[in-house]
Amino acid sequence: MGIRSELAGLGDRTFYNLPIVENDLGDATGLTGVHVNRAMKKLQDGSILET
């Protein structure tokens, strides 16, 4: 997604918007919404993800 966003001029490969809800992300990865929520919280706490 990062490379595609960069090629489209919407960001760079390391920082871009990904407008998706947790349940959709869970469906795409085979995880539950609860697990995605917990993983995203850890990424936010580590300053890797901004919501």
C-alpha positions as CSV (number, residue, x, y, z in Angstrom):
1,M,0.0,0.0,0.0
2,G,2.8,2.4,0.8
3,I,4.4,2.0,-2.7
4,R,1.0,2.4,-4.4
5,S,0.3,5.5,-2.4
6,E,3.7,6.9,-3.3
7,L,3.3,6.2,-7.0
8,A,-0.1,7.9,-6.9
9,G,1.4,11.0,-5.1
10,L,-0.7,10.4,-2.0
11,G,2.2,10.0,0.5
12,D,5.4,8.0,0.7
13,R,6.0,4.4,1.3
14,T,6.6,4.9,5.1
15,F,3.8,7.3,5.9
16,Y,0.4,7.3,4.2
17,N,-3.3,7.3,5.1
18,L,-5.1,3.9,5.2
19,P,-8.8,4.6,5.6
20,I,-10.0,1.2,6.9
21,V,-11.9,0.1,10.0
22,E,-10.6,-2.5,12.4
23,N,-13.1,-5.2,11.3
24,D,-12.1,-4.8,7.7
25,L,-8.4,-5.0,8.6
26,G,-9.2,-8.1,10.6
27,D,-11.1,-9.7,7.7
28,A,-8.2,-9.0,5.4
29,T,-5.7,-10.6,7.8
30,G,-7.8,-13.4,9.2
31,L,-7.8,-11.8,12.7
32,T,-10.7,-10.8,14.9
33,G,-11.5,-7.1,15.4
34,V,-10.5,-7.4,19.1
35,H,-7.0,-8.7,18.2
36,V,-6.6,-6.0,15.6
37,N,-7.6,-3.4,18.2
38,R,-5.1,-4.7,20.7
39,A,-2.3,-4.8,18.1
40,M,-3.1,-1.3,16.9
41,K,-3.0,-0.1,20.5
42,K,0.5,-1.5,20.9
43,L,1.6,0.2,17.7
44,Q,0.2,3.5,18.9
45,D,2.0,3.1,22.2
46,G,5.3,2.6,20.3
47,S,4.7,5.6,18.1
48,I,4.6,3.4,15.0
49,L,0.9,4.1,14.2
50,E,-1.2,7.3,14.3
51,T,-5.0,7.1,14.2
